[in-house]
Amino acid sequence: MTFLRLENIKKQFGEVSVIKGVDISASKGEFVVFVGPSGCGKSTLLRMIAGLEDVSSGKLSIDGRDVTFEEPAKREVSMVFQSYALYPHMSVFDNMAFGLRMAKLSEDEIKRRVGEAARILQIEPLLDRKPRALSGGQRQRVAIGRSIVRNPKIFLFDEPLSNLDAELRSQMRVEIAKLHRNLGATMVYVTHDQVEAMTLADRIVVLRAGMVEQIGSPTELYDRPANTFVAGFIGSPKMNFLSAKVTGADVSSLQLSHPAFDGQSLSLHHPGSGKVRPGDVVTVGLRPEHIRIGAAAPLLHLTLDFAENLGGSTQLYVRTPNEAVTILVNGRPELAPGSTVAADIDLAHIYLFTADGKAL
């Protein structure tokens, strides 16, 4: 059953169109992540769900009720912001209890709700401290706890981990995933970090310039991107793109040429082959982990610019005559900058796109 529905939602600031007709739905208990580059409209969409931004046109429903023009306080949503926004003069307990006291709940009920949230977030020893005595991760837990105590229908997260260092971000991703599992609540999460999106989401909404590019599970978006934008945005390191020329094609196979193929032709059996003709230019997408070095019969001949030692693996930054390419390999190959890297391609993991970026 659809719990949250956005139907043809648009947002304009004067003459500027920021959200250009978005349709998104979420089931009860689902974890949905809005992801995209800065300025794509993901935070604006979240603020419209919360009621902090007016909807220019369209319909927004929560739990079967039209809330398009309803006051934020009546929507039964709770939002966790990028900044912790804690009251510095109040204890952790009072920060979490503040909204409940404004709602005139009894002190016994307030103590019960705050105690339960503190137990879930493992911050019970911190209830008497002031925010200045907490670490960044602890402050973010308090901010999340302030949302939990309200028992909202939907939790909204607006880039809540961007102020934390890398280690804390990893820890908090785990905590938020556990929180979602324990509460079973519907959550909508905004981030520009595709790693957060891949690890947290049941479904990801990829946005660009106020429009939805693709919606799907992390696996669907990774394995079957709709276009080069999604393919390049989902996955770390990002997908490589080579511009190749079609030298032969029929309904089930095609042959491609590229300067890095060193005079060879790449032959593929591909279901989209019938959509192109000899002479067409296509974009070949290659994940860094699907390029193998040291092959007996290499297809790619690349020039190494830099090798980045990651400990158990190495990231090679190489180039063709026209494009930069990244290769992710296990171990620590001994390669000098400027040397030629001979590589092969995993033919089971090749992505093809039209010249204008659409998946074949």
Secondary structure by P-SEA (a helix, b strand, c coil): cccbbbcbbbbbccccccccbbbbbbcccbbbbbbbcccccaaaaaaaaaccccccbbbbbcccccccccccccccbbbbcccccccccccaaaaaaaaaaaacccaaaaaaaaaaaaaaaccccccccccccccaaaaaaaaaaaaaaacccbbbbccccccccaaaaaaaaaaaaaaaaaacbbbbbbcccaaaaaacccbbbbbccccccccccaaaaaaccccaaaaaacccccbbbbbccccccccccbbbbccccccbbbbbbccccccccccbbbbbbbcccccccccccccbbbbbccccccccbbbbbcccccbbbbbbbcccccccccbbbbbcccccbbbbbccccccc
